[in-house]
Amino acid sequence: MSARNAILKRLRERLDGPLSAPESDFSVVTGRGWSQEERLARFERWITSVHGEVVHASHDDWTRPLAEVLAERGVRRLALGREHPVAAEAREALADAGVELVEVDRDIEGWQQEQFERVDAGLTSTLGAIAETGSLWLWPTPDEPRLISLVPPLHIAVLDADTVEETFFDVVERHGWANGMPTNALLISGPSKTADIEQTLAYGVHGPRELVVIVRHAGTAPGEA
């Protein structure tokens, strides 16, 4: 019997009975009561306050603003997956846009230098967002490895408007993180930033200098006729 199992055995066989988890009051970290519109507005306010940019689009036409973002920033090489619907739709829309689409499902040792030196932007899907903190949450996969959101100078994330939750607790509970959390779960609350001893913020030192969130709406996006 291992030392770990021996300790657990002694705990289970305590004379005064097994240990039980204390009752906890989670009301302070959930139950904000915000509507879906309020959640999205709060998310946008927080993420733009730290230099994130939000672009609204309809679900059926989101690749048009994607192409505009790439053109405005002079992106020539875009890293993205293949299998996820977001990546598949982007590939189809950008086939004749003059942007080189960089494959990402390969061993990092084989293209590490290329990724750090010659990729202009990375495109990823998201699983949702958190209104209270203005954060995106992503679960990386071989098709969308975490480095395409952490290394290129520009990260473009696609978020469905109806997937914004109120708090981090709501995300963890509603999506069953306790039963199936991946090796890496990413919470992204803006472009990379750091500060020196004088508290002067610098962006892009340890990751993307820019974050653009394309929010897809089921109907007509705000501002569209």
Long-range contacts (C-beta under 8 A, 24 or more apart in sequence): 26-169, 29-167, 29-168, 29-169, 30-166, 30-167, 30-169, 30-170, 30-173, 31-166, 32-131, 32-132, 32-166, 32-167, 34-131, 34-166, 36-161, 36-162, 36-164, 38-131, 39-131, 39-164, 39-165, 39-166, 40-131, 40-161, 40-164, 40-215, 42-131, 42-132, 42-134, 43-129, 43-130, 43-131, 43-134, 43-164, 44-134, 44-215, 45-134, 46-131, 46-132, 46-133, 46-134, 46-135, 46-189, 47-134, 47-135, 47-136, 47-189, 47-190, 47-211, 47-213, 48-134, 49-134, 50-134, 50-189, 50-190, 50-191, 50-193, 51-190, 51-191, 51-193, 51-203, 51-210, 51-211, 52-134, 52-189, 52-190, 52-191, 52-211, 52-212, 52-213, 53-210, 53-211, 53-212, 53-213, 54-212, 54-213, 54-215, 55-212, 55-213, 55-214, 55-215, 56-215, 56-217, 56-221, 56-222, 56-223, 56-224, 57-214, 57-215, 57-216, 57-217, 57-221, 58-216, 58-217, 58-219, 58-220, 58-221, 58-224, 59-160, 59-216, 59-217, 59-218, 62-89, 62-158, 62-214, 62-216, 63-89, 63-90, 63-92, 63-93, 63-94, 64-93, 65-214, 66-90, 66-93, 66-94, 66-123, 66-156, 66-214, 67-93, 67-94, 67-97, 69-156, 69-212, 69-214, 70-94, 70-97, 70-99, 70-121, 71-97, 73-120, 73-121, 73-154, 73-210, 74-120, 75-99, 75-120, 75-121, 75-154, 76-100, 76-120, 77-102, 77-118, 77-119, 77-120, 77-121, 78-102, 78-119, 78-120, 78-121, 78-122, 78-123, 79-104, 79-115, 79-119, 79-121, 79-122, 79-123, 79-148, 79-152, 80-104, 80-122, 80-123, 80-124, 80-144, 80-148, 81-105, 81-124, 81-141, 81-143, 81-144, 81-148, 82-143, 83-143, 84-125, 84-141, 84-143, 84-144, 85-125, 86-123, 86-124, 86-125, 86-158, 87-123, 87-125, 87-143, 87-144, 90-123, 104-143, 104-144, 104-145, 104-147, 104-148, 105-142, 105-143, 105-145, 108-145, 108-147, 115-147, 115-148, 115-151, 115-152, 116-151, 119-148, 119-151, 119-152, 120-152, 120-153, 120-154, 121-152, 121-153, 121-154, 121-155, 121-156, 122-147, 122-148, 122-149, 122-151, 122-152, 122-154, 122-155, 122-156, 122-208, 123-148, 123-156, 123-157, 123-158, 124-148, 124-149, 124-155, 124-156, 124-157, 124-158, 125-157, 125-158, 126-157, 126-158, 126-159, 126-160, 126-163, 127-163, 127-175, 128-159, 128-160, 128-163, 128-164, 128-165, 128-171, 128-175, 129-159, 129-163, 129-164, 129-165, 130-164, 130-165, 130-166, 130-167, 130-168, 130-170, 130-171, 130-187, 131-164, 131-165, 131-166, 131-167, 132-166, 132-167, 132-168, 133-168, 133-189, 134-189, 134-190, 135-168, 135-187, 135-188, 135-189, 136-186, 136-187, 136-188, 136-189, 136-213, 137-171, 137-185, 137-186, 137-187, 137-188, 138-185, 138-186, 138-188, 139-182, 139-184, 139-185, 139-186, 140-182, 140-184, 140-186, 146-184, 146-186, 149-186, 149-188, 149-208, 150-186, 150-192, 150-207, 150-208, 151-207, 151-208, 152-208, 153-204, 153-208, 153-209, 153-210, 154-208, 154-209, 154-210, 154-211, 154-212, 155-188, 155-191, 155-207, 155-208, 155-210, 155-211, 155-212, 156-212, 156-213, 156-214, 157-188, 157-211, 157-212, 157-213, 157-214, 158-213, 158-214, 158-216, 159-213, 159-214, 159-215, 159-216, 160-215, 160-216, 161-215, 161-216, 161-217, 161-218, 162-218
